[in-house]
Amino acid sequence: MFDAATTTLSSKGQVVIPEAIRERLGLKTGAQFVVVADRDVVILKVLEPPALSEFAALTTQARRAAKAAGLKSADVPRAIKKVRRGENCDGAHDGKTRNRKPVAAHRLTGRSTGRT
């Protein structure tokens, strides 16, 4: 089924998704979207987190890749600090990393950093 409705862009750049569409898609407060624009077309694609069952496979894959690359657990906090400073892997500022939500080190290593 294809629903169409009109909405208005607010002065804060916000767009309200009509209630009927939110209900049909099961959208809740805090839902996240990828926004794609081309000429006069804007597409909102709902982002859905992977199922919890997928995380074990993703973690295993990431750990294997890190091991193959020769990375150690101690490398993770240093890499995070570089990203937070806006540096790329070579230490140069890439101008794209400011204001990004940091990834917790324990998500990458499976170990607690003592911070939340």
N, C-alpha and C positions, 0 to 999 in steps of 0.2 A: 504494500500500500504506500502511496506517495502522498505525504501531507505537505501542504503549502500554506504559509501564513505570512503576514507582514509584521515587522518589528522596527524599532527606531534605535539609532545609535545615540547614546547619552553623551553629555558633555565630558564625561569621564572615560569615554570609549567603550562603554558597556552595552551589550546587546542582550535583551531578554529573549530566551527561547520560550515560545508559547507553551502554556500549560499542557495542552493536548499532546504536543510533541514530546515534552518532558515525560509525561506519563506513559506514552506508548513506548518510548525508548528506555524507560526505567531510570531516568537521570535523577540523581540526588545532588544536594548541595555539595560543592567541592569537586564535582566531576571535572576531569581535565580533558582538554582537547588539543589536537594539532590543528593549527589554522593554516590553510593554504589559500593563496590569493593569486588570481590570474586575470588581468584586465578588470572587468567589472563583476567577476565571480569570486565569492568567498565561500570556502568549504570548511566546516567544522567536523573533524573526525574524532570520535570519542576514543580516549586512551584508556585501555583496560590493563591493569597490572597482571602479570603472569600469575597463574594459579600457584598456590603454595607447593603443590606437587612438582612444579617445574623448577623451583628454586634449587633443589638438591642437584639436579642435572646441570643447571647453570653454574652453581658453585664448583662442582667437580670439574667442569670444562674450564672455568676461569683458573682454578688452581693448577690444572695440568699445563695450561698456556703459560702461566707465571713461572712454573718450574722449568718448562722448556726454554723460557727466555732468561733463566738464571736469576729471577727475582727472589728476594728474601723478604720475610715479614717486616724487617726493619726498613726496607725500601718504601713500603706503603705510606707511613706517616710523612716521609720526606717528599714523596710525590704529591700527597695531598697538600702539603704546605706550598709547594711550587704552584699548584693549580689555584690555590686560594690567593696567591700573590699575582696571579695572572700570567704566569710563565708557561711556555710550552715545554716539551720534553728536553729541548736543547737549552733551556734557561732563558730564552728570549720571550719578551712580553708579546702575547698574541692578540691582546685587545678584545678577546671574546669571552674571557672567563669571569669577568666581574659580575657580581650579582647573581651568580648561579648558586643553587642550593648545594652545600657540600655533601659528599658521600661519607658516611661514617666509616672509619677504618675497620671496625669490627665486621662490617658487611663484606669487606674484601678479604679479610684474613681469618674470620671466624673467631677472633679474640677480642676481648673487651679492652677499650682504651682507658676506662675509668671515667670517661666523659659521656654525657648523654645528649 
